[in-house]
Amino acid sequence: MSARRRVVLAYSGGLDTSVAVRWLQEEMDFDVVTLTADLGGEGRDAATISDRALRTGAIAAHVVDARRVFVENFVFPTLAAGALYEGAYPLATALARPLIAKLLVDVAREEGADAVAHGCTGKGNDQVRFDVATAALAPELEVVAPVRDWDMGRPQEIAYANAHGIDVPVTAESPYSVDANLWGRSVECGPLEDPWTEPPEEVYEWTAHPATSDPKGEELIIRFEHGEPVSIDGQAVLAEDLVLRLNSIAGRNGVGRIDHVENRLVGIKSREVYEAPAAVVLHAAHDALETVALPRDVAHLKRQLANEWARLVYDGLWFGALRTALAAFVLATQQHVTGEVRVRCRRGTVTIVGRRAQQSLYSNALATYDRAGDTFDHAAARGFIELFGLSLRTQARVQGALEDLQPLSLPRQVRRAS
Ligand code: ARG
């Protein structure tokens, strides 16, 4: 047993984190344990990743399939909350960070480590999320961010790797920085850094170009129980499979492309392209079900709180008291969010074509404009409006009308009976 300090590094197998394994040993004198979380991103083979970690010098390599917990504990609650950052970003990357931090902390305790480490740079939100989530779960652990601390660009990292016999993952150099898990792909850098430039088609990997996708599109029925999607076209599916299935159906119909200039927590505006076919469809469907399942006041307040949820997730505050409190509110609202939504994906657009809830608040007898079968009390409307408008009438009588327009003189034709 060595007496060296020990660190658990969130390891993707890419250049940054491979160099970080060695850097943590050489420069910081740590024994390095790696942790790789499979959250359904692209091309993750557990054996290949742990081989690379061990060959690079890690003393142990953990690979965890965390897809189910990710979807059930992070993604679906955020879907039920209706949370999209700045009304656009379904938060795939942001939601993954607290879970990875939790896994790092668990492994750190198991392995008796003194610190955890991640490969984030000093310009993004992700460093904040890892650092803050770790602080919330294990304030005694040190957090090390080699990529933020070292002064190397890609060429220097490659040189460092060569000098230390680290086999550099042979990925063709791409101008983009990509992060992916099953809730979405996040792409930045390269030509995207000019917000006036249309994203080149090569940016997209999960979605067909809307103009070349099947003009007929595809229609499906998604069932929700208490706000959680449980089946597609009557077929029950596991949480992660449901998301994967929708990524493929919606993606081949060009649904799920999001091009957004967003406000980072660290004060920078940044142009991001997201692909999130399942997220786009599920948010649209869930919103539609809520239109018939929630009372007006609950729906309206929930919309405001959705923004708070989105911001706290974006800011890395998942393990804070506000999220727990909001989760209790959201849970209470989802009691009757059970029913089906008919959804059409076609040429880049998702359209809700039908919705029904088991305990729907939509009443045909109240809504209909047909006299026959109408149960709405028309006479009661008069009294209701009398009282509803009472304070305005009083105000106008006593203090004068608050009119900001002069009498309007608009082009007009008048004819009188002769
Ligand atoms: N802007 C997004 C966020 O802060 C995504 C960042 C993803 N990182 C990347 N390498 N593309 O959550």
Residues whose N, C-alpha, C, O or C-beta is under 5 A from the ligand:
A	BS01	LIG	T93 A94 N125 S177 V178 D179 S186 V187 E188 E272
